[in-house]
Amino acid sequence: MAKAITALQQLSQKLQDRTHGLIKGGTCPTVASITKQCKAILSRPSMKSMMTYTVQKDSHDIPQLDYNIAHDVINQLSDTYLGKNMIITDQAQWNDEQVILAYRSQFHIENIFKDMKDRDIGSWWPLDHWTDQKINVHSFYCTIAVLLRALAHRRVKEASIDISMKRLLAELDDIKEVVLLYPRKRGAKTDPQHTVLSKTSELQQSLLSILHVKPEAMVPLG
């Protein structure tokens, strides 16, 4: 319903903008074309009964859209057709709010499985093993990688930086470690070297600070 209301609002606003002269180019829509768009917007189940609309031409011969929400129909559908959800748990010590929050937090687990299947940022693929023992070991360190990524993402969010896991890994992946080698001085056993980071953005600098990452301590998270 929220998506349908947003789409109808945008369509109605465009028609009003054309009436007020804010939109001048292109072909003026017809009543039939606007009606067709409204039918497409309300094509999802029960939308046509929950929302009504009318399309009429104004004094400038431009179609205008007027829509309403049928709250009585919504209430009737909520009590009958839409049904109810029954949540069953063995956590007897939880209250109603905790049970509902746990039920609605399933998407976190689904996102983890989605990330693990992602060949760009996931840790499971490729699986270049065939014996049970090696597959078990592979599964173990993949799970450790998922946990480390989740902890890093959690620490970043706790620092009030709201970015997705994929964005976090992409930003960290763009940070390169550069080792500068200098000519060996006479009598020295090794070449002098200095480790620095490539040019970083303000966000990347914040991420390094939050995660306490130093150039010599950098390891890939992806």
C-alpha angles and dihedrals in degrees: 000000000000091000091048093050091049092050093048091048092053092047092048091048092053091053091049091048090054090051091051092048096250090119113045106151129083131028118315110247120244130227089252094053093048091047090051091052091049091052090052092049091050095042095110118100115289093357093113091056096042095050129039128193143181129203118203135159118251129215090283091056090248119132116247126199125221121179137176138192116237099218093178090057091048091051091049092049091047091054096044125010101029092053129191138283121236115205118197123190138169091216095104093172093061121097124224094268093052092049093051093046091051091049092050092047093068090102089073090064091043090053091052091054089047091053092048090054092049108103092203102052103007122103102212102071135107098039102194095174134095108178122083093237095054092043089053091051090047090051091050097055091040088057090048089052091052091051093048091049091048092050091049091048091048092051091050092050091048086057089060095254105131106197132135124257090249092052091047093053092044092052092048092045090057091059108094128196113224122198114202114205121201129197113277114253121231110279095014118126097209137034113260111246139181126201119215137161127247118252108297133199124237090260092050091049089052091050092051090050094048093048092042091233118167124190094252091047099051117130128170115263097187 
